[in-house]
Amino acid sequence: METLKIGVSGVRGIIGDSLTPDLVLDLSKAFGTYLKGGKVVVGTDSRTSREMLKYSVFAGLLSMGCEVIDVGIVPTPTVQLMVKEFQADGGVIVTASHNPHEWNGLKFVRSDGIFLNAVEGEEMLTFFREKKFKPVLWDQIKRIKKNKSASNLHLTRILCQVDVPLIKKKKFKVVVDNCNGAGYLMAPKLLFELGCEVEVLNNDPNIPFARVPEPRPENLTELCQKVVDYKAKIGFAQDPDADRLALIDENGNPLPEDYTLALVADYILKTYEKRAKGYQKMLVTNLSTTQAVDDVANRYGAKVIRTKVGEVNVAEEMKHTKAIIGGEGNGGVMFPQIGWSRDSLAGMALVLEYLAFSGKKISELAAEIPRYYMVKKKTSYETQKAAYEAVDILKERYQDQKLDLTEGLKILGDKNWVHIRVSNTEPIIRVVCEAASEAEANERCDRFIIEVDEVLKTLA
Ligand code: MG
């Protein structure tokens, strides 16, 4: 299996196998070359390999004449916000997001705090492949500045955008599971500032992840139990770089991960008139996000725009259209009044504000979201070329159905859809099905996985 993934949303690989300090050094030289020197904010998540890779990033950037601002272990959205805050030319985040501990990687951020898009990423990777780096002379090497204010600046930005007194009055009991990840400092601090009684799980960034890091329901059993034991109003779970947020209701039931965006969108669009300030009544999300967000948007006459999968695609569309809300169905809420980045902390604050504003329980708010069942499966492939060919064959096969070909193949039915695409981050083909019942979603997803495998076999 190809474990090194170099793609639009960054680079990921397994430490000691495909992702090495040498590789990271060259990638960082390439990014420094792409930026023509300049100021770069660097942050990491909590993985054991963070320092080994961070110093390679520093060396690569400094050798190309960059100035480095080291913000330490912080959430991915914090680095994105700090690039703008410090008027930097770019940012690097050392993280493999929701992948297991043995993985790590890099994400590259441009001056507006959004990740490099496909064209920019390709330009940067051309420098990486050609390796014609021009190191600066000794007297042009700049310094590394440590900055410890990033977390607080990010927190302030969130607190300025939510109704703190309204939330504080409720004195919510909450449990948060930080997965020993980069949200360890900010999540408890934010919840404390919002007047919550907080029980914190898995909050030591110096030990490996205590659970499977992807914040999916099956990985959150400890948190679900704690919510019940503690009689909390809500449970929050983050992934290791704190851009994805999952919710647990007051009965200890995990909500489907796409409910995070649907709930926040419901609240933001409901209160659009009081917050508009130049933003459009519009929701931007990717092709693989639940149709429940369309139903929610319809309640308020808001337009929905669907993009390719990948945070950068949603962020660029939000920036372009000035949409008031957006994000991804994997628990990634993007609220532009805080930043064009998926931000689990902003998500927590907005969900708590919705609870306070509505006076309802989280299970009651969730019950107002139309229920669909989404099943996500994946299948591995031998070569990327075969993977894309397989999707093309299926496009032909289903051409007389209602399709969206923005990315891969999306077949649109009545209250159901299937989206088949080659992943940007892992060597797999993803098949996502949504339908009105779990059985139907499962059956359709299995059927399409078998079909994809059969096509792949003919190409082997
Ligand atoms: Mg993540």
Boltz pocket constraint, residues with backbone or C-beta under 6 A from the ligand:
constraints:
  - pocket:
      binder: B
      contacts: [[A, 97], [A, 98], [A, 239], [A, 240], [A, 241], [A, 242], [A, 243], [A, 244]]
      max_distance: 6.0
